[in-house]
Amino acid sequence: MIDIRGFLKPKNGSRATKYIFVSGGVLSGLGKGVTAASLGVLLKEQGYSVTNIKCENYLNLDSGNINPVEHGDVFLCEDGLEADLDLGSYERFLGKEVGYKNFTTMGQIYTSVIERTKNLEYGGATVDAIPYVPEEVIRRIREAAEGHDIILIELGGTAGEYQNIIYYEAYRIMKMTLPQDVILLHVTYFPAPSHINELKSKPTQLSVKALNSMGIQPDFIVGRGELEIDEKRKEKTAYFCNMDKEDIISNPDCKSIYEIPLIFNRQDFSQKVLAKLGLTAKKINLTAWQQMVDNIYADKTKKVKIGIIAKYIATGDYELKDSYTSLLESISHSSWHEKIDAEIVFINAESLEKKDASALKNLQEVDGIIVPIGWGGRGVEGKIEAIRYAREHKIPYLGLCYGMQLASIEFARHVVGLTDANTEEVDPTAAHQIIHSIPFEERYQKIKGTGASMRLGAYDCILKPGTLAHSIYKKHQAFKDPKNNLISERHRHRFEFNNDYRQALEEKGFVISGTSPDDFFVEMIELSPKEHPFFLATQAHPEYKSAPLAPHPIFIEYLRSIWEEKNKRSS
């Protein structure tokens, strides 16, 4: 066993790190990540250095191979980590990059412990789950916290699940060892049944009882619900949960998650948290955040409709949007910045493939078209038809990853005349594989497993002067190195543009506006403004680098183009 107190002791005489655990109760999807990120905004404004770590329950080593319909959008980090979408909340709210050290899964933890037993790192001990596995959790938390005043530790799942008891045991050990440096916020649900017309606190009481059974008493309850938690419910919850009424924080439904820091600040949440941790608190200024929220809620006279050609939207009888969270957030950030009301219409790619009348009608009614990330052959022909419609009808088009690959195929088929053009991913026997696999080498991609490889994380790209892409990055001063026309964006894909077809496509007006510094990878493609008002596609994922206070330039200019073209058509 490790010496927990010694392991967590500050290095080089620095200030002791404070640990804030965030757990959930009653049901999943309450918003632990947004709750933690919102508190992080306030603590950062208090002048403290804040970071985070997300602790997932599953045995997968990352989120990359999980069906997005099942678990939501994978958030791609700068260092190549494929993580849970909550890490996107941390980046967007806190304005700082996260990566491998900010994310762990039960699969990673057990793998590490088993590897250590193989390497005799436990000195011949009988390695039981308790305490060795919680100690591995603590080790990871400490590594993520290094160099920061405060770390927010989000525990996946809900209290009472057998999968995450290891995380709660890690909390219990840390709280026992460093009681003044460790607290726990419990995010739980206060339902308001329509036939009763009042908030009910019993689910919260039962969830706290599950914590108590593990030897844990929460320091705060953050109550999610349709309504504000009134004083009566706070008093009742505090009484049955052995707490002070002032430590019951209300987190009601609101139109935008970006209002939550303001809601928390009105309740002096950060001041209360810092008091429990023995840190100095002050009144904070959230003027910039308030202005952003005002922009979100302001009436907007400019209105546009954007069609997203999607395939990861159905789960049973329900339609979900979590598979495209980062994309939706990016559109929202730019719409608030431009004061444009952007209505999103999901158009099922498979329905377009089948010439469904409703899907075709939706396509004809949108002002802009986006083809986002995707995998495999399902719905591909529907996506290609949507791209063709955007190109031929001069509808502003933005292609992201698969949206660039399929735009290249569409152009090859219907402009160049290579009618059987395809991607190796869909048809490995196609005569004209415009998109193909590349050499299985680490200098080109990250090797994830036997026969599996991807380009993951940030990669540089050189933009061609005089192109639309170049003008966007120049206008917004978004170059990594402006002297060399160099940008950097995140990637997450397995197949690439086939360089054998560059000349044939370019001769017909296809513009390759961005390539890797060694000219091996095609990174951005477009059509000339003389041919199309806005037709831009990138192999990268700019949606992962957009933030509410700093929208991504590509989405800003795309939205502006949609509005300008709509005005032209209506005048």
C-alpha positions as a Python dict, from the first residue, in 0.01 Angstrom:
ca = {
    (1, 'M'): (0, 0, 0),
    (2, 'I'): (112, 357, -64),
    (3, 'D'): (142, 632, 195),
    (4, 'I'): (-158, 840, 85),
    (5, 'R'): (-67, 1144, 292),
    (6, 'G'): (292, 1139, 166),
    (7, 'F'): (181, 1076, -192),
    (8, 'L'): (-56, 1374, -184),
    (9, 'K'): (187, 1601, -4),
    (10, 'P'): (257, 1924, -202),
    (11, 'K'): (587, 1930, -388),
    (12, 'N'): (853, 2199, -344),
    (13, 'G'): (662, 2372, -67),
    (14, 'S'): (370, 2468, -292),
    (15, 'R'): (18, 2519, -165),
    (16, 'A'): (-180, 2203, -88),
    (17, 'T'): (-410, 2097, -371),
    (18, 'K'): (-780, 2082, -287),
    (19, 'Y'): (-992, 1796, -418),
    (20, 'I'): (-1360, 1838, -508),
    (21, 'F'): (-1538, 1513, -594),
    (22, 'V'): (-1862, 1537, -794),
    (23, 'S'): (-2091, 1236, -772),
    (24, 'G'): (-2440, 1172, -907),
    (25, 'G'): (-2755, 1013, -779),
    (26, 'V'): (-3100, 885, -886),
    (27, 'L'): (-3045, 883, -1264),
    (28, 'S'): (-2779, 942, -1527),
    (29, 'G'): (-2768, 1243, -1754),
    (30, 'L'): (-2837, 1498, -1479),
    (31, 'G'): (-2539, 1709, -1578),
    (32, 'K'): (-2255, 1632, -1338),
    (33, 'G'): (-2003, 1748, -1596),
    (34, 'V'): (-2177, 2080, -1659),
    (35, 'T'): (-2225, 2127, -1285),
    (36, 'A'): (-1854, 2070, -1221),
    (37, 'A'): (-1751, 2288, -1515),
    (38, 'S'): (-1980, 2570, -1400),
    (39, 'L'): (-1834, 2560, -1051),
    (40, 'G'): (-1491, 2554, -1215),
    (41, 'V'): (-1571, 2884, -1390),
    (42, 'L'): (-1645, 3046, -1053),
    (43, 'L'): (-1337, 2903, -882),
    (44, 'K'): (-1121, 3020, -1172),
    (45, 'E'): (-1269, 3369, -1140),
    (46, 'Q'): (-1181, 3352, -772),
    (47, 'G'): (-817, 3344, -882),
    (48, 'Y'): (-743, 2975, -837),
    (49, 'S'): (-583, 2739, -1087),
    (50, 'V'): (-846, 2477, -1165),
    (51, 'T'): (-831, 2145, -1352),
    (52, 'N'): (-1042, 1830, -1374),
    (53, 'I'): (-1049, 1456, -1421),
    (54, 'K'): (-1340, 1241, -1538),
    (55, 'C'): (-1357, 886, -1393),
    (56, 'E'): (-1562, 655, -1617),
    (57, 'N'): (-1708, 319, -1512),
    (58, 'Y'): (-1662, 119, -1829),
    (59, 'L'): (-1381, -122, -1917),
    (60, 'N'): (-1309, 44, -2252),
    (61, 'L'): (-969, 213, -2249),
    (62, 'D'): (-1121, 528, -2403),
    (63, 'S'): (-1448, 643, -2560),
    (64, 'G'): (-1331, 606, -2919),
    (65, 'N'): (-1480, 267, -2998),
    (66, 'I'): (-1815, 318, -2827),
    (67, 'N'): (-2122, 366, -3048),
    (68, 'P'): (-2200, 741, -3031),
    (69, 'V'): (-2573, 670, -3012),
    (70, 'E'): (-2508, 467, -2698),
    (71, 'H'): (-2270, 703, -2519),
    (72, 'G'): (-2287, 1036, -2700),
    (73, 'D'): (-2030, 1238, -2890),
    (74, 'V'): (-1667, 1143, -2843),
    (75, 'F'): (-1471, 1452, -2746),
    (76, 'L'): (-1138, 1468, -2925),
    (77, 'C'): (-854, 1629, -2730),
    (78, 'E'): (-543, 1807, -2854),
    (79, 'D'): (-317, 1517, -2752),
    (80, 'G'): (-531, 1260, -2936),
    (81, 'L'): (-743, 1132, -2648),
    (82, 'E'): (-1091, 1017, -2747),
    (83, 'A'): (-1288, 1101, -2434),
    (84, 'D'): (-1633, 1136, -2289),
    (85, 'L'): (-1825, 1445, -2402),
    (86, 'D'): (-1799, 1591, -2048),
    (87, 'L'): (-1437, 1678, -2123),
    (88, 'G'): (-1572, 1906, -2393),
    (89, 'S'): (-1770, 2088, -2125),
    (90, 'Y'): (-1452, 2138, -1924),
    (91, 'E'): (-1264, 2280, -2223),
    (92, 'R'): (-1546, 2509, -2328),
    (93, 'F'): (-1625, 2640, -1978),
    (94, 'L'): (-1272, 2668, -1840),
    (95, 'G'): (-1104, 2776, -2163),
    (96, 'K'): (-813, 2533, -2124),
    (97, 'E'): (-710, 2218, -2304),
    (98, 'V'): (-760, 1877, -2145),
    (99, 'G'): (-618, 1540, -2242),
    (100, 'Y'): (-504, 1196, -2130),
    (101, 'K'): (-429, 1298, -1771),
    (102, 'N'): (-782, 1439, -1735),
    (103, 'F'): (-963, 1116, -1816),
    (104, 'T'): (-959, 763, -1682),
    (105, 'T'): (-1173, 453, -1715),
    (106, 'M'): (-1208, 144, -1503),
    (107, 'G'): (-1047, -44, -1791),
    (108, 'Q'): (-737, 176, -1773),
    (109, 'I'): (-717, 139, -1396),
    (110, 'Y'): (-746, -241, -1386),
    (111, 'T'): (-503, -271, -1678),
    (112, 'S'): (-244, -65, -1488),
    (113, 'V'): (-284, -268, -1170),
    (114, 'I'): (-257, -598, -1355),
    (115, 'E'): (53, -478, -1542),
    (116, 'R'): (213, -380, -1212),
    (117, 'T'): (151, -725, -1069),
    (118, 'K'): (319, -879, -1375),
    (119, 'N'): (618, -649, -1324),
    (120, 'L'): (645, -733, -952),
    (121, 'E'): (590, -370, -856),
    (122, 'Y'): (386, -464, -548),
    (123, 'G'): (673, -651, -385),
    (124, 'G'): (505, -990, -385),
    (125, 'A'): (189, -872, -206),
    (126, 'T'): (-149, -1035, -252),
    (127, 'V'): (-309, -768, -470),
    (128, 'D'): (-673, -739, -368),
    (129, 'A'): (-915, -491, -528),
    (130, 'I'): (-918, -298, -200),
    (131, 'P'): (-693, -106, -142),
    (132, 'Y'): (-476, -142, -453),
    (133, 'V'): (-732, -41, -715),
    (134, 'P'): (-854, 272, -527),
    (135, 'E'): (-489, 364, -475),
    (136, 'E'): (-440, 355, -852),
    (137, 'V'): (-737, 592, -881),
    (138, 'I'): (-577, 824, -626),
    (139, 'R'): (-247, 812, -813),
    (140, 'R'): (-421, 924, -1133),
    (141, 'I'): (-608, 1200, -954),
    (142, 'R'): (-282, 1329, -806),
    (143, 'E'): (-111, 1327, -1145),
    (144, 'A'): (-397, 1524, -1300),
    (145, 'A'): (-390, 1771, -1011),
    (146, 'E'): (-17, 1842, -1034),
    (147, 'G'): (48, 2216, -1053),
    (148, 'H'): (-309, 2324, -975),
    (149, 'D'): (-481, 2465, -668),
    (150, 'I'): (-807, 2278, -717),
    (151, 'I'): (-911, 1968, -909),
    (152, 'L'): (-1270, 1870, -986),
    (153, 'I'): (-1310, 1492, -992),
    (154, 'E'): (-1624, 1377, -1172),
    (155, 'L'): (-1735, 1023, -1088),
    (156, 'G'): (-1921, 846, -1367),
    (157, 'G'): (-2258, 681, -1311),
    (158, 'T'): (-2469, 712, -1000),
    (159, 'A'): (-2423, 624, -635),
    (160, 'G'): (-2515, 264, -561),
    (161, 'E'): (-2385, 108, -883),
    (162, 'Y'): (-2137, -172, -828),
    (163, 'Q'): (-1921, -54, -1120),
    (164, 'N'): (-1806, 267, -954),
    (165, 'I'): (-1769, 169, -589),
    (166, 'I'): (-1390, 179, -640),
    (167, 'Y'): (-1411, 553, -705),
    (168, 'Y'): (-1614, 613, -392),
    (169, 'E'): (-1365, 409, -195),
    (170, 'A'): (-1087, 632, -332),
    (171, 'Y'): (-1281, 935, -209),
    (172, 'R'): (-1335, 778, 133),
    (173, 'I'): (-963, 706, 171),
    (174, 'M'): (-865, 1058, 66),
    (175, 'K'): (-1127, 1220, 291),
    (176, 'M'): (-1010, 1013, 586),
    (177, 'T'): (-648, 1106, 520),
    (178, 'L'): (-688, 1475, 428),
    (179, 'P'): (-1026, 1585, 566),
    (180, 'Q'): (-950, 1956, 527),
    (181, 'D'): (-857, 1922, 159),
    (182, 'V'): (-1132, 1695, 23),
    (183, 'I'): (-1506, 1756, -21),
    (184, 'L'): (-1786, 1591, -217),
    (185, 'L'): (-2073, 1748, -412),
    (186, 'H'): (-2364, 1517, -481),
    (187, 'V'): (-2572, 1603, -789),
    (188, 'T'): (-2916, 1455, -757),
    (189, 'Y'): (-3270, 1487, -888),
    (190, 'F'): (-3572, 1669, -750),
    (191, 'P'): (-3866, 1560, -968),
    (192, 'A'): (-4186, 1762, -995),
    (193, 'P'): (-4462, 1513, -1093),
    (194, 'S'): (-4736, 1695, -1284),
    (195, 'H'): (-5016, 1541, -1078),
    (196, 'I'): (-4856, 1662, -751),
    (197, 'N'): (-4728, 2004, -860),
    (198, 'E'): (-4439, 2025, -614),
    (199, 'L'): (-4075, 1921, -600),
    (200, 'K'): (-4014, 1589, -426),
    (201, 'S'): (-3701, 1533, -218),
    (202, 'K'): (-3735, 1160, -147),
    (203, 'P'): (-3517, 1046, -442),
    (204, 'T'): (-3240, 1268, -308),
    (205, 'Q'): (-3282, 1133, 43),
    (206, 'L'): (-3250, 775, -82),
    (207, 'S'): (-2946, 862, -292),
    (208, 'V'): (-2772, 1019, 6),
    (209, 'K'): (-2855, 707, 205),
    (210, 'A'): (-2665, 508, -60),
    (211, 'L'): (-2365, 735, 0),
    (212, 'N'): (-2399, 697, 377),
    (213, 'S'): (-2391, 319, 336),
    (214, 'M'): (-2041, 359, 188),
    (215, 'G'): (-1930, 573, 481),
    (216, 'I'): (-1968, 898, 286),
    (217, 'Q'): (-2148, 1216, 388),
    (218, 'P'): (-2180, 1477, 110),
    (219, 'D'): (-2069, 1832, 179),
    (220, 'F'): (-2311, 1979, -76),
    (221, 'I'): (-2619, 1864, -260),
    (222, 'V'): (-2671, 2019, -601),
    (223, 'G'): (-3036, 1968, -681),
    (224, 'R'): (-3132, 1927, -1047),
    (225, 'G'): (-3493, 1975, -1135),
    (226, 'E'): (-3742, 2150, -1356),
    (227, 'L'): (-3786, 2420, -1091),
    (228, 'E'): (-3587, 2607, -827),
    (229, 'I'): (-3562, 2425, -495),
    (230, 'D'): (-3767, 2631, -250),
    (231, 'E'): (-3681, 2693, 116),
    (232, 'K'): (-3926, 2426, 237),
    (233, 'R'): (-3763, 2154, 27),
    (234, 'K'): (-3416, 2272, 127),
    (235, 'E'): (-3508, 2249, 495),
    (236, 'K'): (-3657, 1902, 452),
    (237, 'T'): (-3360, 1774, 250),
    (238, 'A'): (-3109, 1915, 496),
    (239, 'Y'): (-3291, 1757, 791),
    (240, 'F'): (-3307, 1406, 642),
    (241, 'C'): (-2957, 1421, 490),
    (242, 'N'): (-2774, 1551, 800),
    (243, 'M'): (-2677, 1877, 632),
    (244, 'D'): (-2698, 2252, 665),
    (245, 'K'): (-2974, 2409, 456),
    (246, 'E'): (-2721, 2653, 309),
    (247, 'D'): (-2538, 2358, 153),
    (248, 'I'): (-2835, 2265, -67),
    (249, 'I'): (-2767, 2433, -403),
    (250, 'S'): (-3041, 2472, -662),
    (251, 'N'): (-2963, 2386, -1025),
    (252, 'P'): (-3292, 2426, -1214),
    (253, 'D'): (-3360, 2376, -1583),
    (254, 'C'): (-3265, 2677, -1794),
    (255, 'K'): (-3258, 2761, -2164),
    (256, 'S'): (-2880, 2741, -2185),
    (257, 'I'): (-2624, 2550, -1980),
    (258, 'Y'): (-2406, 2862, -1993),
    (259, 'E'): (-2643, 3032, -1750),
    (260, 'I'): (-2555, 2783, -1476),
    (261, 'P'): (-2240, 2965, -1352),
    (262, 'L'): (-2458, 3273, -1302),
    (263, 'I'): (-2723, 3072, -1118),
    (264, 'F'): (-2456, 2923, -891),
    (265, 'N'): (-2296, 3261, -832),
    (266, 'R'): (-2627, 3407, -712),
    (267, 'Q'): (-2619, 3138, -442),
    (268, 'D'): (-2255, 3217, -347),
    (269, 'F'): (-2165, 2859, -434),
    (270, 'S'): (-1794, 2918, -490),
    (271, 'Q'): (-1765, 3114, -165),
    (272, 'K'): (-1927, 2829, 27),
    (273, 'V'): (-1701, 2570, -137),
    (274, 'L'): (-1386, 2769, -65),
    (275, 'A'): (-1491, 2817, 297),
    (276, 'K'): (-1516, 2440, 346),
    (277, 'L'): (-1172, 2400, 188),
    (278, 'G'): (-1017, 2669, 404),
    (279, 'L'): (-942, 2898, 109),
    (280, 'T'): (-997, 3271, 74),
    (281, 'A'): (-1307, 3378, -119),
    (282, 'K'): (-1416, 3706, -272),
    (283, 'K'): (-1698, 3857, -474),
    (284, 'I'): (-1632, 3787, -840),
    (285, 'N'): (-1698, 3967, -1167),
    (286, 'L'): (-1880, 3768, -1436),
    (287, 'T'): (-1948, 4059, -1674),
    (288, 'A'): (-1815, 3882, -1985),
    (289, 'W'): (-2008, 3566, -1900),
    (290, 'Q'): (-2326, 3766, -1834),
    (291, 'Q'): (-2289, 3946, -2168),
    (292, 'M'): (-2257, 3614, -2345),
    (293, 'V'): (-2572, 3481, -2178),
    (294, 'D'): (-2754, 3804, -2267),
    (295, 'N'): (-2655, 3744, -2629),
    (296, 'I'): (-2787, 3389, -2607),
    (297, 'Y'): (-3128, 3503, -2481),
    (298, 'A'): (-3158, 3820, -2692),
    (299, 'D'): (-3425, 3830, -2962),
    (300, 'K'): (-3265, 3775, -3301),
    (301, 'T'): (-3408, 3917, -3620),
    (302, 'K'): (-3168, 3718, -3840),
    (303, 'K'): (-3289, 3359, -3879),
    (304, 'V'): (-3140, 3073, -4078),
    (305, 'K'): (-3205, 2700, -4107),
    (306, 'I'): (-2914, 2455, -4118),
    (307, 'G'): (-2954, 2093, -4224),
    (308, 'I'): (-2721, 1839, -4064),
    (309, 'I'): (-2709, 1518, -4267),
    (310, 'A'): (-2696, 1271, -3978),
    (311, 'K'): (-2693, 898, -3914),
    (312, 'Y'): (-2632, 869, -3536),
    (313, 'I'): (-2964, 1002, -3409),
    (314, 'A'): (-3195, 708, -3336),
    (315, 'T'): (-3210, 502, -3018),
    (316, 'G'): (-3523, 288, -2994),
    (317, 'D'): (-3825, 516, -3034),
    (318, 'Y'): (-3627, 829, -2947),
    (319, 'E'): (-3416, 1073, -3144),
    (320, 'L'): (-3104, 1199, -2966),
    (321, 'K'): (-2862, 1480, -3044),
    (322, 'D'): (-2578, 1378, -2810),
    (323, 'S'): (-2388, 1218, -3098),
    (324, 'Y'): (-2328, 1564, -3243),
    (325, 'T'): (-2282, 1768, -2924),
    (326, 'S'): (-1957, 1941, -3023),
    (327, 'L'): (-2093, 2036, -3365),
    (328, 'L'): (-2414, 2175, -3218),
    (329, 'E'): (-2217, 2370, -2959),
    (330, 'S'): (-1994, 2520, -3230),
    (331, 'I'): (-2293, 2636, -3433),
    (332, 'S'): (-2446, 2786, -3119),
    (333, 'H'): (-2128, 2971, -3022),
    (334, 'S'): (-2112, 3135, -3364),
    (335, 'S'): (-2484, 3210, -3376),
    (336, 'W'): (-2463, 3399, -3046),
    (337, 'H'): (-2152, 3581, -3165),
    (338, 'E'): (-2327, 3685, -3489),
    (339, 'K'): (-2670, 3738, -3327),
    (340, 'I'): (-2823, 3493, -3573),
    (341, 'D'): (-3095, 3246, -3477),
    (342, 'A'): (-2970, 2917, -3625),
    (343, 'E'): (-3242, 2650, -3641),
    (344, 'I'): (-3100, 2299, -3671),
    (345, 'V'): (-3278, 2036, -3879),
    (346, 'F'): (-3150, 1678, -3859),
    (347, 'I'): (-3199, 1506, -4194),
    (348, 'N'): (-3156, 1130, -4183),
    (349, 'A'): (-2898, 1025, -4441),
    (350, 'E'): (-3064, 686, -4490),
    (351, 'S'): (-3396, 855, -4562),
    (352, 'L'): (-3231, 1067, -4830),
    (353, 'E'): (-3082, 749, -4973),
    (354, 'K'): (-3432, 604, -5002),
    (355, 'K'): (-3566, 926, -5161),
    (356, 'D'): (-3802, 975, -4870),
    (357, 'A'): (-4034, 1267, -4954),
    (358, 'S'): (-4011, 1424, -4609),
    (359, 'A'): (-3632, 1410, -4603),
    (360, 'L'): (-3610, 1558, -4955),
    (361, 'K'): (-3848, 1838, -4856),
    (362, 'N'): (-3636, 1919, -4552),
    (363, 'L'): (-3324, 1932, -4769),
    (364, 'Q'): (-3488, 2176, -5008),
    (365, 'E'): (-3594, 2408, -4726),
    (366, 'V'): (-3261, 2457, -4547),
    (367, 'D'): (-3030, 2757, -4595),
    (368, 'G'): (-2710, 2568, -4524),
    (369, 'I'): (-2593, 2205, -4527),
    (370, 'I'): (-2338, 2029, -4305),
    (371, 'V'): (-2212, 1673, -4347),
    (372, 'P'): (-2035, 1581, -4022),
    (373, 'I'): (-1822, 1293, -3897),
    (374, 'G'): (-1932, 940, -3983),
    (375, 'W'): (-1812, 582, -4022),
    (376, 'G'): (-1901, 297, -4254),
    (377, 'G'): (-2135, 270, -4549),
    (378, 'R'): (-2474, 326, -4389),
    (379, 'G'): (-2630, 643, -4527),
    (380, 'V'): (-2328, 733, -4741),
    (381, 'E'): (-2520, 769, -5068),
    (382, 'G'): (-2771, 994, -4893),
    (383, 'K'): (-2488, 1215, -4771),
    (384, 'I'): (-2338, 1230, -5121),
    (385, 'E'): (-2674, 1333, -5268),
    (386, 'A'): (-2702, 1610, -5008),
    (387, 'I'): (-2353, 1733, -5102),
    (388, 'R'): (-2446, 1728, -5471),
    (389, 'Y'): (-2760, 1929, -5392),
    (390, 'A'): (-2554, 2186, -5199),
    (391, 'R'): (-2299, 2216, -5479),
    (392, 'E'): (-2546, 2242, -5766),
    (393, 'H'): (-2793, 2473, -5588),
    (394, 'K'): (-2523, 2700, -5440),
    (395, 'I'): (-2626, 2622, -5082),
    (396, 'P'): (-2348, 2707, -4832),
    (397, 'Y'): (-2179, 2378, -4748),
    (398, 'L'): (-1947, 2274, -4468),
    (399, 'G'): (-1793, 1926, -4464),
    (400, 'L'): (-1628, 1788, -4153),
    (401, 'C'): (-1403, 1481, -4179),
    (402, 'Y'): (-1626, 1232, -4362),
    (403, 'G'): (-1794, 1541, -4506),
    (404, 'M'): (-1467, 1627, -4683),
    (405, 'Q'): (-1408, 1274, -4805),
    (406, 'L'): (-1759, 1240, -4946),
    (407, 'A'): (-1744, 1587, -5103),
    (408, 'S'): (-1433, 1472, -5288),
    (409, 'I'): (-1613, 1159, -5407),
    (410, 'E'): (-1919, 1357, -5515),
    (411, 'F'): (-1702, 1591, -5722),
    (412, 'A'): (-1515, 1300, -5878),
    (413, 'R'): (-1840, 1130, -5977),
    (414, 'H'): (-2050, 1419, -6105),
    (415, 'V'): (-1793, 1672, -6227),
    (416, 'V'): (-1488, 1468, -6329),
    (417, 'G'): (-1700, 1177, -6455),
    (418, 'L'): (-1554, 894, -6246),
    (419, 'T'): (-1896, 742, -6190),
    (420, 'D'): (-1778, 454, -5971),
    (421, 'A'): (-1563, 676, -5747),
    (422, 'N'): (-1585, 573, -5384),
    (423, 'T'): (-1399, 532, -5058),
    (424, 'E'): (-1210, 217, -4972),
    (425, 'E'): (-1399, 215, -4643),
    (426, 'V'): (-1728, 153, -4826),
    (427, 'D'): (-1619, -32, -5141),
    (428, 'P'): (-1263, -170, -5140),
    (429, 'T'): (-1320, -305, -5493),
    (430, 'A'): (-1405, 33, -5650),
    (431, 'A'): (-1188, 119, -5950),
    (432, 'H'): (-1148, 481, -5839),
    (433, 'Q'): (-1081, 495, -5468),
    (434, 'I'): (-1072, 870, -5414),
    (435, 'I'): (-1040, 801, -5042),
    (436, 'H'): (-812, 518, -4934),
    (437, 'S'): (-609, 376, -4647),
    (438, 'I'): (-251, 488, -4599),
    (439, 'P'): (66, 304, -4491),
    (440, 'F'): (32, 145, -4148),
    (441, 'E'): (312, 346, -3990),
    (442, 'E'): (340, 540, -3664),
    (443, 'R'): (475, 848, -3843),
    (444, 'Y'): (139, 881, -4017),
    (445, 'Q'): (-104, 775, -3748),
    (446, 'K'): (-157, 638, -3401),
    (447, 'I'): (-167, 258, -3387),
    (448, 'K'): (-463, 167, -3165),
    (449, 'G'): (-455, -208, -3199),
    (450, 'T'): (-401, -499, -3437),
    (451, 'G'): (-496, -367, -3779),
    (452, 'A'): (-645, -50, -3631),
    (453, 'S'): (-496, 292, -3680),
    (454, 'M'): (-612, 652, -3686),
    (455, 'R'): (-483, 1003, -3710),
    (456, 'L'): (-573, 1140, -3367),
    (457, 'G'): (-518, 1478, -3210),
    (458, 'A'): (-364, 1803, -3335),
    (459, 'Y'): (-191, 1812, -3674),
    (460, 'D'): (-47, 2107, -3863),
    (461, 'C'): (-173, 2223, -4202),
    (462, 'I'): (-43, 2479, -4451),
    (463, 'L'): (-313, 2687, -4621),
    (464, 'K'): (-286, 2809, -4979),
    (465, 'P'): (-294, 3191, -5005),
    (466, 'G'): (-588, 3328, -5200),
    (467, 'T'): (-826, 3051, -5091),
    (468, 'L'): (-1138, 3078, -4879),
    (469, 'A'): (-976, 2877, -4600),
    (470, 'H'): (-672, 3106, -4592),
    (471, 'S'): (-889, 3419, -4589),
    (472, 'I'): (-1089, 3290, -4290),
    (473, 'Y'): (-787, 3215, -4074),
    (474, 'K'): (-618, 3541, -4177),
    (475, 'K'): (-927, 3749, -4102),
    (476, 'H'): (-958, 3604, -3752),
    (477, 'Q'): (-582, 3595, -3684),
    (478, 'A'): (-614, 3221, -3620),
    (479, 'F'): (-285, 3104, -3769),
    (480, 'K'): (-46, 2905, -3555),
    (481, 'D'): (236, 3056, -3762),
    (482, 'P'): (111, 3334, -3993),
    (483, 'K'): (445, 3374, -4173),
    (484, 'N'): (419, 3017, -4301),
    (485, 'N'): (38, 3009, -4340),
    (486, 'L'): (35, 2733, -4077),
    (487, 'I'): (-271, 2630, -3878),
    (488, 'S'): (-338, 2342, -3638),
    (489, 'E'): (-662, 2146, -3602),
    (490, 'R'): (-764, 1818, -3443),
    (491, 'H'): (-810, 1498, -3643),
    (492, 'R'): (-997, 1174, -3588),
    (493, 'H'): (-1016, 951, -3892),
    (494, 'R'): (-877, 641, -4057),
    (495, 'F'): (-885, 705, -4434),
    (496, 'E'): (-729, 978, -4650),
    (497, 'F'): (-761, 1156, -4982),
    (498, 'N'): (-584, 957, -5255),
    (499, 'N'): (-309, 1178, -5398),
    (500, 'D'): (-330, 995, -5732),
    (501, 'Y'): (-649, 1192, -5803),
    (502, 'R'): (-530, 1540, -5713),
    (503, 'Q'): (-455, 1650, -6070),
    (504, 'A'): (-772, 1506, -6224),
    (505, 'L'): (-996, 1684, -5974),
    (506, 'E'): (-801, 2012, -5973),
    (507, 'E'): (-822, 2034, -6352),
    (508, 'K'): (-1201, 2047, -6316),
    (509, 'G'): (-1202, 2324, -6053),
    (510, 'F'): (-1153, 2128, -5734),
    (511, 'V'): (-944, 2345, -5498),
    (512, 'I'): (-705, 2183, -5251),
    (513, 'S'): (-662, 2472, -5008),
    (514, 'G'): (-477, 2297, -4727),
    (515, 'T'): (-221, 2019, -4699),
    (516, 'S'): (5, 1875, -4433),
    (517, 'P'): (346, 2048, -4413),
    (518, 'D'): (506, 1761, -4608),
    (519, 'D'): (226, 1778, -4869),
    (520, 'F'): (135, 1414, -4802),
    (521, 'F'): (-218, 1471, -4666),
    (522, 'V'): (-497, 1674, -4823),
    (523, 'E'): (-645, 1863, -4527),
    (524, 'M'): (-887, 2117, -4679),
    (525, 'I'): (-1079, 2137, -5003),
    (526, 'E'): (-1314, 2399, -5145),
    (527, 'L'): (-1471, 2545, -5457),
    (528, 'S'): (-1378, 2883, -5593),
    (529, 'P'): (-1602, 3173, -5476),
    (530, 'K'): (-1668, 3229, -5848),
    (531, 'E'): (-1831, 2885, -5859),
    (532, 'H'): (-1996, 2868, -5519),
    (533, 'P'): (-2070, 3118, -5238),
    (534, 'F'): (-1930, 2892, -4964),
    (535, 'F'): (-1819, 2536, -5024),
    (536, 'L'): (-1552, 2433, -4774),
    (537, 'A'): (-1461, 2096, -4627),
    (538, 'T'): (-1185, 1988, -4393),
    (539, 'Q'): (-1042, 1655, -4289),
    (540, 'A'): (-1006, 1807, -3942),
    (541, 'H'): (-1258, 1878, -3668),
    (542, 'P'): (-1276, 2251, -3593),
    (543, 'E'): (-1586, 2184, -3384),
    (544, 'Y'): (-1367, 2049, -3104),
    (545, 'K'): (-1185, 2380, -3063),
    (546, 'S'): (-1481, 2617, -3045),
    (547, 'A'): (-1576, 2783, -2715),
    (548, 'P'): (-1865, 3010, -2612),
    (549, 'L'): (-1635, 3308, -2556),
    (550, 'A'): (-1416, 3219, -2857),
    (551, 'P'): (-1619, 3070, -3147),
    (552, 'H'): (-1423, 2896, -3420),
    (553, 'P'): (-1361, 3122, -3726),
    (554, 'I'): (-1484, 2860, -3975),
    (555, 'F'): (-1826, 2844, -3810),
    (556, 'I'): (-1849, 3223, -3781),
    (557, 'E'): (-1781, 3271, -4152),
    (558, 'Y'): (-2002, 2979, -4251),
    (559, 'L'): (-2294, 3131, -4061),
    (560, 'R'): (-2231, 3474, -4212),
    (561, 'S'): (-2232, 3320, -4559),
    (562, 'I'): (-2563, 3144, -4495),
    (563, 'W'): (-2724, 3470, -4387),
    (564, 'E'): (-2584, 3665, -4682),
    (565, 'E'): (-2700, 3403, -4932),
    (566, 'K'): (-3045, 3385, -4776),
    (567, 'N'): (-3076, 3761, -4812),
    (568, 'K'): (-2971, 3745, -5177),
    (569, 'R'): (-3226, 3475, -5254),
    (570, 'S'): (-3507, 3662, -5081),
    (571, 'S'): (-3430, 4002, -5236),
}
